[in-house]
């Protein structure tokens, strides 16, 4: 009898361990692993059309993000209005902070600006570009899953602090796999595409500034 109980106890322990291991692999399940999978956003914008030089000096402010998205955690959604975070996968730093170098390269590719300067800075410029990463999330609301990004961009006259133009950019990209890494690949494709659009938008507005200048 004692031997039977011991075998039964060992079986229960093994089943419980297997269950906990499975839960840890689910989005948001279990405790963070000692060795997380750490990912970056570093896809460079491509197919950025060249434009005529304008002489405008552009200052690029660091991107901002609202609560819930200003985090290194990789955000996902399985139902509307509820955010979760993967347990063992995270960004190297908050995505909003990783956008700066990518956007910087896209703006330079346009050829529209006399200079592109990363802020904050004491240097002077004609126009300031402000961006907000409103949303970057892996959505499991349909199959295949998809990554959604929402970015706001605003150009401000540095001399008068008046708004020149603003635009909301939203796009989605299907994930090749319904996994955190599948979301990372989709997010990089998406970020490169949308930041290229913001670079083009900024270059277009710069052309108007040059044309309207006395």
ABEGO torsion letter per residue (X at the ends): XAAAAAAAAAAAAAAAAAAAAAAAABBGBEBBBABBBBBBBABBBBGBBBBBBAGBBBBBBBBBBBBGABBABBBBBABBGBBBBBAABBBABBAAAAAAAAAAAAAAAAGABABBBBOBBABBBABBBBBBBABBBBBAABOBBBBBBBBBBBBBBAAAGBBABBBBBBBBBBBABBBAAAAAAAAAAAAAAAAAAAAAAAAAAAAAAAAABX
